Amino acid sequence: MHEATWPAGSQRDWLDTWWADALSTSAEQLRSGGVVVTDRLDHVGVLQLCHGDGAVVYGPRAWLDSAGLLDEDEPFALLHDALCAVREGLTSHVTQVLGPAWYGYVSRLSLLDRDDGLVRGLTAADDEAVAALCNKVGPDEWNEAGMSTGADFGHFQDQQLLAAANLGEWRGVPTLGVLTHPDWRGRGLGSAVVRLAARHALQRSDLIQYRARVSNAASIALAHGSGFLHYGTAVVVDVDDHPQPAKG
């Protein structure tokens, strides 16, 4: 699939700085890749920017040391290689791997905005309809879409909620998730609720984040079709609380 590219001088540079601050590093380090020590986080992770030269492996010093990663001289060229090194180094200490996840962002300029009169904001009166939609899929899907906290916009037909979008926030940037009834996918309903939710959120923010599992091709295609531009791919590795020194 062809991916739209970020134009020169776009807000991508601002995002580099924003992510760098989240990981306690510099935008230059984020783009070049390498190992980043950040003791304010409770997990190990890997992030690779679409425009970066290598993957960034980040996490608390004790865990990076336990994985034998502090002495890496060259950044990993690929996220997959970095993740393999993390998992091999931490072995039995890994409790959960989340991802890899696709991260994209949309702005007022990139949003493909088309009106759909069947999409509207949701209220508490729609809670049962949201629950019914969530019951049509497994917990992994509605958790990925952020529906554990409810939904904000929905597409109705014959009084049935067929697609819903959720707006959240992470470090001051709005986040957006979407869920579509399994029997109604591929008909543009998810895109319709995403566009309305994005238009609403862009009234108070310059960018909105969309996240989807890399394996969820339909969700990523929906994001592209709504104007989201791919920024990077990330994996979170949860570990237990007993790091061991690296073997000499």
N, C-alpha and C positions, 0 to 999 in steps of 0.2 A: 504494500500500500504506500502511495506517495504521501509524504508528510510535509505540511507547510513549514517553511523555515521562519525563524525569527528575523525580522528586518534589522539592519544595522541601526544602532542607537535606540533600540527598543528597551522595554523594561526588563529585559533579560539580565542586564548588568545589575539592576536593583535587586533582582531575585538572587543573583550570585552573592551579593552582600548580605542579604537576608538569611540565606542558608548558611553562609559562613559564620554569621553571628550565632545561629542556632547550634552550630557544631564547635564553637570556640576556635575558629581558625580564620584564615584570610581568604578572600575571593580568589586570589592567585593560587593558593594551595588547593582550593576546591577544584579549580580547573585543571591543575597539573596532576592531581592525584597524590597518593601517598598515605602515610599513617598519621592520624591526628589524635592526640591525647586530649580527652575532655572528661574530667572527673565529675561534671555536673549531671551527666546522664547515667542511667542505670542499666544500659544495655550496650551491646556491640552492634555496629551497623556497617553497611557498605552502601555508598552512593556513587553513581557514575552519571555525570552530566552529558547530554547529547553533544555538547560542544567542548567537552573536556578531553584531555590527553590520556587520562587514566582514572582508575577507580580510587575513591577515598575510603579507607578503613578507619573507623573512629570508635572510641569507647574509653572507659576508665583505664588508667595506666595499669592497674593490677591485672586486668583481664587481657589487655594487649600484650603485657609481659608474659602472662601465663600461656598465651597462644604463640609466643615466640615471634611476635610481629614487630617489636620495637627496633630490631636490628635490620629491618628490610631497607636496602639501599635504593631500590628502584620501585616506582609505583607499579601496581598490577595493571596491565593493559586492559583487562576485561573484568567486569563485575563477577562473572562466573568463577574466574580464577581466584579472585580475592575471597569470595564466599567459601570456596573449597579450602583455602588456607585457614580461614577462621574456624570452620567446622573441624578440620583436622587438628588444629592446635588446641581447641577447647574440648573436643571429643565428648565425654560423658557429662560435661558441665552444661551443655546446650539443653535448654528446656523447651524452646519453641523457636521456629523460624517463620517469620512473617514476610511474605513476598516470594519472589521479587514483585514490586509494584511499579506501575507506570504512573508518572506524575506529569500533568499538563496544566497549563494556565490559559485563561482567556481574559481579554481586555475589551474595552468598548470598541476598539478598532477591529479586533479579530472576531468578535461575536457575530455569528450568522443569525440575524434576528428576523424571525418571521412570526407573525401573530397566529394564534390558534384559539378561537373562541371557546373551545371545550376545556381549556386549562384555566384553573383558578386557584386562589389561595385557599388553604385548608384551615379549619378551626377545630376546636374541641368536639364539635358536633360530628366531625368526620373520623373520629378515633376508631370507631368500629370498622369503617371502610378501610382504614389503613391496616388494622389488625387482620382483616380478611385478606388483603393483598399480601401481607407478610406470610400468612399461613399457606400461601400457594407456593412458597419457595422454602429452602432450608435456612437455618440460622446463619450460615456462612454468607449467603447472598445478602440478607437484610442487614447483617452487621457491616459488610463491605459498603453497603449503600448508606450507612449511618442511620438506619431506620429504628435502631434501638432507642433513640431519643425522640422519635416521632417524625412527621413529615410536614412540609410547609406548602407545597404546591402539588396539584393533582390533575389528572386528565380523567374525566368521567364520560361514560357512555351508558345510557339507560340506567342511570343512578348507580352504576358500578364503577369503582375506582380501578382503572386499568394501568395507570403509571403514576408514580409519585417521586418528588425530589425533596431532598433534605438539605438545609443550609446549616453548616456548623462554623467553627472558627478554630484555627490553630496559629498561635503566636501572632494574633492580630490580623491574619489573612483569612477571608471567608473560604470555606471548603464546601464542596457540592457533591452529593451522592444521588443516585437514581435507581429506582426499582420498577421493572415493568412486568405485568402479568405474563407468565410463560406462554399462554396461548395467543398473546397479542404482540409478541416481539417481531421486530423487522418491519413495523408499519409506521415508524416515525413518532410514536407516542412518547417514548422516552426522550427523544430529542426535543419535543415540544415543551415538556415540563422543565427540562434542563435550560432551555433558552429563556423561559419566563423567570425561573429562579435566578439565572445569571443576570438578566436585565435588572431584576430587583436588587441583587447584591451589589451590582456595579454602580448603584446610586450612592454608595458609601465607601467603595473601595475601588482601586485602580485595577486590581487583579483578583481572580478567583482560582482556587486550586481544585483540580479533579484528580482523584486517585483511583486506580483499578488494578486488579491483579494482571500481570503480564499475560497470563493464560486466558484472560477474559477478553477475547478478541472483539466480541460484540460490543462490550462496554467501551473499549478503546475506539472502535469505529464510530460509536455514538458521539464520543467526545470530539473526535476529528470533525465529524459532520456538523457539530455545533460551533466550531471555531476555536477549540482548545488546541494549543500548540505544545508539542512534547518538549519537556524540559529535562527530564532525567529519569533514572530507574534506581530504586533503592530496596534494600533488604534490612530488616531488623532481626537481630539474633538475641533472644532472651537467654540469660544464663542464671545459674544458681548463685548463691552468695558465698561461695568458698573458692576463690581463685587460688591456684597453686603457682609457685614460681616456675619460670621456664627451666627446662632441664638443660644443664650446661654441657 
